[in-house]
Amino acid sequence: MTVRFKVRWLLALVVAGLLTLFVLRVLPFISLTWLDAHQRLLLSYRAAHPVGMAAIFVVFYIAYAGMALPGAEVLAIAAGALFGLVEGTVLVSFASSIGATLAFLLSRFLLRDMVRARFAVLWNMVSRGIEKEGAFYLFALRLIPIIPFFVVDLLMGLTTLRTFTFYWVSQIGMLPATIAYVNAGLQLGRVRAMSEILGPRVLLSFAVLGVLPLAARYSVGALRRLAHRQNG
């Protein structure tokens, strides 16, 4: 059995999971209002079955992110409300990165034409960025959420970026936003909109973090060119 065949079977399972979610009508409940209303029930289940609850959450998050569905931030907030800052951050960090990688593979092997047509303008921008900056560009996109994460997952699947590189850069790059969303879950009842979590100051700090690697790369390149000219 070839690697490509295995990947296609894996992606087929992801698609099947998406259909299951719709059949069970889970998607309408992915909201701050629903989480706030059912927080006590979820906490009681988590108290009775801590390992089971964590496992269910991780599997659900991986499937949700792997299907490239919008709104995964609500699940990160739920992790904070149910598991606390440290455990919630760990669970979301790995689940979101694995799920993103599944979406990346889904785009690469099954949805290339559809993704390219649906996000033509963004694809042109991302392809140029990856061509010039490589993984640094992905890192900047993860830190500066000018493009929704699920769209980044799909677009990156069209590039030549290696799967493992996509995974570890995504896990590191998404960590600040993950911490912000999970931390917001600690005060779930007070959060009414995503804009309250990623406000201007937080986004500005993310932007600085995202620009620093690119600036460092340009600086090193400029120094190398200067040294080469002086030696020449």
Sequence and secondary structure as in RCSB ss.txt:
>XXXX:A:sequence
MTVRFKVRWLLALVVAGLLTLFVLRVLPFISLTWLDAHQRLLLSYRAAHPVGMAAIFVVFYIAYAGMALPGAEVL
AIAAGALFGLVEGTVLVSFASSIGATLAFLLSRFLLRDMVRARFAVLWNMVSRGIEKEGAFYLFALRLIPIIPFF
VVDLLMGLTTLRTFTFYWVSQIGMLPATIAYVNAGLQLGRVRAMSEILGPRVLLSFAVLGVLPLAARYSVGALRR
LAHRQNG
>XXXX:A:secstr
  HHHHHHHHHHHHHHHHHHHHHTT GGG SHHHHHHHHHHHHHHHHH HHHHHHHHHHHHHHHHHTT S HHHH
HHHHHHHH HHHHHHHHHHHHHHHHHHHHHHHHHT HHHHHHHTHHHHHHHHHHHHHHTHHHHHHHHHS SS HH
HHHHHHTTSS  HHHHHHHHHHHHHHHHHHHHHHHTTGGG   GGGTS HHHHHHHHHHHHHHHHHHHHHHHHHH
HHHHHH 
